[in-house]
Amino acid sequence: MRNILLMSAAAVALAGPVFAQTPSNILTPERVFADPALGGPVAKGVSLSPDGELVAFLRSRDDDVSVQDLWAAPTGPGEPYKLIDARALVPDAGELSEAEKARRERQRISARGVVDYSWDEQGRYILAPLEGDVFLANRADGSVRRLTQTPGDEIDAKVSPLGNFVSYVRDQNLFVFNLTTNRERALTTDGAGLVTWATAEFIAQEELDRDTGYWWSPDEKRIALERYDESPVDVIPRLDITGGGASVVEQRYPRAGRPNAIVELYVQDLTSNRRIKVDLGANPDIYLARVAWSSDASILYVQRLSRDQKTLDLLAVNPATGASRVIVTQKGDAWVGLSNDFKPLRDGRFIWSNEDSGWRHLYLYDRDGKLIRPITEGQYPVLDLEGVNQQTGEVFFTASMRDGQELPIEKQLFRASLNETATPVAITPAGGWWNVSVNGTGTAYVGNYSDPKTPQQSGLYNIDGTRIRWIEENPLNAQHPFYPYVSRLREPTFGTLQSHGETLVWQMKTPPGFDPSKTYPVVMQVYGGPSGGGVKRGWAPATDQLLTEAGYIVFRMDNRGEGFRSRAFKNALYRHMGTVEVEDQVLAADYLRSLPYVDDARIAVMGWSYGGFMSLSMLAEPKMGLAAALAGAPPTEWSLYDTAYTERYMSTPQDNPEGYAASDIIPKLDNLTGRLLLLHGMADDNVIFQNTTRVLNAMQEKSIPFETMLYPGQRHGVRGNPRMLHLWRTYLDFLDRTIGTRAPKAD
């Protein structure tokens, strides 16, 4: 369950079909969900060419923010230019295949046009899948070549490391296109029905953060590829309800405690076409977590995760025979967290992270898996290994820390060393939130920065932090789309609360013209689940300002279990989801009520996905005393959710029946303290619609009044400006009637 939090918004009370006029400096939902985007020109998916001379990035079109084009900019003099115009190449985008729709849903991709691209390692080509076909941009002359035009969608397309081939999956089989001969070759042919080649299975995509199912060797001689068979997975009939009718989808959905797909790994030699099976061990009921090649292609590294997720083995595989041996093992009392921090080095050593110290840190190992030394250490977690300069021995990573102590609300890029365990040096300035992409040689990086007063800016930097050029400066000046509303922008205040020895971070925004001698209603935004925290010193979505414009205090606190914090902080909810998180949110509600400007009787909560589960759980907790909850796509019974996510945090229903029973929403419905708005997409293939229908049924059986808004054709999120505008208008109306201007007044 990747983090989805649809932060709430409101602006003008919805009293009927006609909206009142508002001053031009007051933000409205109609403006938020219109083009151009209020965040300004934001570069997405920014990457540096292997030779460091060109930057590529995705940019939404001014005339349609839902469609992206591929842009490029020289690292030296020169202006950015459009490399691939999605509308020019494919004027009439057709319907995507179900496989591609599902894959994009797993990756949370809602845009159309160019949504992904990749370089070859020489930087000669940029490959861009576009609306189901594959296009190749030649950097030398700027030409764009269409490689495929087939009825089926080509997905997960890649340029081979040396730039001689393009590979992709079509109709459940892997194909390779020779750029010299212009001929396509099928590497597999028996993918069909329940058998799929070279694609990550549902669980890997949704819960293991692995979006591919095949891996080129650096010398282009071999490809490691996954094969999965879904025949053991339960068929869960799912109604896919759209505006034009309904169909039944026989979805293979692996629920907690039930069988997963059978996953195998093979290595295929491209010259001989010989395919050998990799030995993943005697127990087939495992997760294929990560796959990577050594720099010289002599070893295939495989991360094998046990079904209970308490053991993570690193296998060294002989690609010629498939024989494997375990060279490193990580264990956890609750679960072992996965990362993308594994990095093979040219000399045979490798970097990998673990949480053995209680915090995620980087370690250096020799070729055989023997620990050489820690690279980082301290009372903070490494968030991501970003790059390595193998000539200088410098290691680059991001972390939320300052002076060796964690600081969850900020994120910076740091430099450490392969040669010694030393105090890391900050490369980026403190005070905001940095996302970076370091080039392959560790000499430069693309940095995306924001803070509460600065919309996202993208720049190219030398590795010492010196800016080379802006990619998207995005200044908040008179030409910026958000500028008309900046005078009423509310900066958040940050604070902490203590719970069982752990520090919980929170942020709060007050309405424009805030008067501390008056009282205000509060909207608590919540996610609450095990993933990245939402409290950060970064540019907030415009929907936050919609809420403050409507007169609400907006409050968010990351409870135990939420965010990339210490292992103890994350593990607090193990086997007890829906308990410790709610307990911490009670602390937050008590804190809010201690403030003289908070109206005790007018506090609401809203969230989506795990946040929807939390919203329901908090409304059913008498100690919260909430007046209202807006719960979107909530998992209401964890035995209905998928294996990898649920079992990681709750074990299986067979092993932990008490924990599953305690987290079920249905027995708690008699305790609701306020009004409920329940929302769900009617084609959701992640949190199945049954999670909501069981609540609808129970509420009706109990004769408890509630409100519902359902979205035909929508999956786990509501997509597109028209529907998003409807969603926020619905939010606004409900909030206004329950805690806002039209809420019943206490006697």
Disulfide bonds with the S-S distance in Angstrom:
none
